[in-house]
Amino acid sequence: MQTEELLPAQRADLLRRLVAGELPDARGRFGPFGGRYAPETLMPALQRLEEGLQRFLKDADFQAELGRELRDWAGRPTALSPAPTLSRRWGATVWLKREDLAHTGAHKINNALGQALLAKRLGARRIIAETGAGQHGVATAAACARVGIPCIVYMGAVDVQRQAPNVERMVQLGAEVVPVKSGDRTLRAAIDEAFRDWVSDPNGSYYLLGSAVGPHPYPLLVRELQSVIGREARAQFIERTGGLPDAVFACVGGGSNAIGLFHPLVGDASVELIGVEAGGRSAKLGENAATLATGRPGVLHGTYSMLLQDKEGLVQETHSISAGLDYPGVGPEHALLRAIGRVTYVSATDDEALDALRECCSAEGILPAIETAHAFAGARKWAATHPGKTLLIGLSGRGDKDMPTLSQVFGGARKILEEAGG
Ligand SMILES: *Cc1c(COP(=O)(O)O)cnc(C)c1O
């Protein structure tokens, strides 16, 4: 499938249908992308989930409960903060949408809470989730405790080692964490294992997927739950400035925080939307996770989207300093947004992200997640060639979880610790 071959009229039509709320279509397609590539044994469960989603996402009772819990428990609406020092340095007007202030420290709670409430309405007795860095696992464990459903989190054995503090957080929140020793022993293997568990008990279990990926209806469900970010940001921006930003930036792993911020703005033609992927160590295949910038279309984890693969179609290992962006696929709605030219996707390297992280800390007193820092790096570069513009950056999460990586790279506290030790 050469999506570059979409004709201008096809692009315009797909954009119109996306804005009109007609995508994904009844088959779960975002134009050429998306769909449901899953084993027969999973089809009834996916079908049931789709029916439940259609019923409850429009249900006033469900929306009222979700809204109440987002406000009272998750801390929404999150702030829209001006960034005066970055603005002065970059020669732009910079605003930040503060998902780092949401409960458990990132946007992931919007999705975990929404799906946990949905699972309860659908009568699930247990919730299954996968996690890479552990952030989605922590959000899911917290949401399950709140909603009152037992929680099982699959996590690659390698990630269990790398992300020990998050394993402890999940356990404290009452989740059962299962290390996955098969496959690549990281996120990909954990997703495979979670699907396998779901197949064995599709009636009693609910699979709570962590990003805007996977077979239909997950990309739709996750987008709907994360769009609260963009709806709030749009209204807050108009209230504070009387208008909309010139450009909006978000980091893209699986694509959930980015689609949540972008989707409500896709119809605002004056707003440039820019997704920033993980450029890793270099542009070479295997040394980054820049799926949209360098990948080709293919099927992974039940959806047809862009994918990092070699000439034979073998899915490639990825590298990024941020575990949350380290995934060879991406949500199908992003593949469409790229194909129709509505969103531009760029990448920031590990070093550029770390540099941007330090600047955000010292300039604004905010420690962003390393994932988030990629969005700052992309925004800074763009501002340098677009003086005087107004920018909105999706601050997807806080960086406290990244302390082990940061102290390894910067060693900021080492000298003080040595001095204190005498
Ligand atoms: C997980 C995570 C991401 C990447 O996931 P998306 O689905 O692409 O949003 C980005 N930022 C933070 C803080 C995360 O925890």
PDBQT file of the ligand as one rigid body, heavy atoms in Angstrom, charges set to zero:
ROOT
HETATM    1  C1  LIG A 501       3.385   6.592  27.792  1.00  0.00    +0.000 C 
HETATM    2  C2  LIG A 501       3.777   7.992  27.646  1.00  0.00    +0.000 A 
HETATM    3  C3  LIG A 501       3.912   8.591  26.373  1.00  0.00    +0.000 A 
HETATM    4  C4  LIG A 501       3.776   7.837  25.087  1.00  0.00    +0.000 C 
HETATM    5  O1  LIG A 501       2.526   7.257  24.859  1.00  0.00    +0.000 OA
HETATM    6  P1  LIG A 501       1.474   7.864  23.837  1.00  0.00    +0.000 P 
HETATM    7  O2  LIG A 501       0.446   6.813  23.716  1.00  0.00    +0.000 OA
HETATM    8  O3  LIG A 501       2.204   8.119  22.543  1.00  0.00    +0.000 OA
HETATM    9  O4  LIG A 501       0.978   9.120  24.420  1.00  0.00    +0.000 OA
HETATM   10  C5  LIG A 501       4.208   9.941  26.311  1.00  0.00    +0.000 A 
HETATM   11  N1  LIG A 501       4.396  10.670  27.430  1.00  0.00    +0.000 NA
HETATM   12  C6  LIG A 501       4.299  10.135  28.660  1.00  0.00    +0.000 A 
HETATM   13  C7  LIG A 501       4.522  11.000  29.855  1.00  0.00    +0.000 C 
HETATM   14  C8  LIG A 501       3.987   8.778  28.811  1.00  0.00    +0.000 A 
HETATM   15  O5  LIG A 501       3.901   8.257  30.050  1.00  0.00    +0.000 OA
ENDROOT
TORSDOF 0
